[in-house]
Amino acid sequence: MTARAADRARYDRATAHLEAPLALVDLEAFDANAADLVRRSGGKPVRVASKSVRCRALLERVLAKDGFQGIMSFTLAESLWLARSGFDDILLAYPCADRSGFAELTADPKLAAAVTVMVDDPAQLDLIDAARGDGREVVRICLELDTSLKLFGGRVRVGARRSPLHSPAQLAEVARMVTERPGFRLVGLMAYEGHIAGVGDAVAGRPLRSRAIRLMQAAARRELAERRGAAVRAVRAVAPDLEFVNGGGTGSVQHTAAESAVTEIAAGSGLYVPRLFDNYTSFSGRPAALFALPVVRRPGVGVVTVLGGGYPASGAAGPDRSPVPYLPEGLAYDPQEGAGEVQTPLLGSPADDLLIGDRVWFRHAKAGELCERFASLHLVEGDEVTATVPTYRGEGHTFL
């Protein structure tokens, strides 16, 4: 029996008393992935990206481990909820325009001390001030450096369109505005290199493309390390008490940690290891989060149909944004239908061994987005479900 076949048997036994569709997290794999992130971070603390976990119980579990410190959140409403739940070091990784949220933040000393908000434009400071009302708490601010690689005089850009602050001088100018403005305190700098951390460099069946990605990423790492170092020096000249410099992502942990200017690493997807992380040479993890769909039809030889399955991931539309049939091995989508809203046909010889009511286990393309489809996660240890915990959705929250 292969390791994957053994996992399938174990998951089937553990969840035999439960009705599918369902989602689980294999705690042994989750903990092993957490240990690997800490190993790769080289002694620098790992800040957990909550968007990739979306489950308070699992955030608590990983933050109880040595090597992890703080949360990187994705909305202000989520940040305030987590702070009220007892988390006390929350970096909101994206600018927002939540006026009511800012009114709450600036009126509550506990929330203001726990949450740091992201800024890359002085207009965002204006919005916060306009939302204050009677709130007079000092707002903790983090600036974001644009990490994209610009070539040929800026005519070619590689990387996500995030912050408009690309040069050290631009960052230092906004830093100066923050430090001179009452009601704000500059405490951090973030630079997320998504084109390095979030792009696989070993695309199956595409050797030339994979080599091109590796060359691009090597060049991007060199350019960013130099520019990030200069940006940190420029900002520290304005704000010498800067508390942290955050960088990285699951796919670039060890490379980012090697930069002396970076004080902490961000990662989250590496805990669940969704399918998009199968195409990396820099690390390998264990799939920890899966979902099961029941077989409800057998349309013919080599075909079964499962209930549901149309759970696409965000990003540019394409086959790599669909969940992948994982267990049993050898199943694939019908190219004419793909993953369906209500039902999904699957093709392959393993279909002939599946009966009505049997389960097919899938891996989502991304990490936390799986939790938007399920109200709970069944936590598996060995071949038993040892706990069932709510996702954000299960606690009544869909922040985006």
Secondary structure as GFF3:
##gff-version 3
##sequence-region A 1 400
A	DSSP	alpha_helix	3	14	.	.	.	ID=ss1
A	DSSP	beta_strand	22	26	.	.	.	ID=ss2
A	DSSP	alpha_helix	27	41	.	.	.	ID=ss3
A	DSSP	beta_strand	46	49	.	.	.	ID=ss4
A	DSSP	three_ten_helix	50	52	.	.	.	ID=ss5
A	DSSP	alpha_helix	56	63	.	.	.	ID=ss6
A	DSSP	beta_strand	68	73	.	.	.	ID=ss7
A	DSSP	alpha_helix	76	84	.	.	.	ID=ss8
A	DSSP	beta_strand	90	92	.	.	.	ID=ss9
A	DSSP	alpha_helix	99	107	.	.	.	ID=ss10
A	DSSP	alpha_helix	109	114	.	.	.	ID=ss11
A	DSSP	beta_strand	115	119	.	.	.	ID=ss12
A	DSSP	alpha_helix	122	131	.	.	.	ID=ss13
A	DSSP	beta_strand	139	144	.	.	.	ID=ss14
A	DSSP	beta_strand	149	151	.	.	.	ID=ss15
A	DSSP	beta_strand	156	158	.	.	.	ID=ss16
A	DSSP	alpha_helix	168	179	.	.	.	ID=ss17
A	DSSP	beta_strand	184	191	.	.	.	ID=ss18
A	DSSP	alpha_helix	194	197	.	.	.	ID=ss19
A	DSSP	alpha_helix	207	238	.	.	.	ID=ss20
A	DSSP	beta_strand	244	247	.	.	.	ID=ss21
A	DSSP	three_ten_helix	250	252	.	.	.	ID=ss22
A	DSSP	alpha_helix	253	257	.	.	.	ID=ss23
A	DSSP	beta_strand	264	267	.	.	.	ID=ss24
A	DSSP	alpha_helix	269	272	.	.	.	ID=ss25
A	DSSP	three_ten_helix	275	278	.	.	.	ID=ss26
A	DSSP	beta_strand	289	300	.	.	.	ID=ss27
A	DSSP	beta_strand	303	307	.	.	.	ID=ss28
A	DSSP	three_ten_helix	319	321	.	.	.	ID=ss29
A	DSSP	beta_strand	324	327	.	.	.	ID=ss30
A	DSSP	beta_strand	332	333	.	.	.	ID=ss31
A	DSSP	beta_strand	343	347	.	.	.	ID=ss32
A	DSSP	three_ten_helix	349	353	.	.	.	ID=ss33
A	DSSP	beta_strand	359	363	.	.	.	ID=ss34
A	DSSP	three_ten_helix	368	372	.	.	.	ID=ss35
A	DSSP	beta_strand	376	381	.	.	.	ID=ss36
A	DSSP	beta_strand	384	390	.	.	.	ID=ss37
A	DSSP	three_ten_helix	393	395	.	.	.	ID=ss38
###
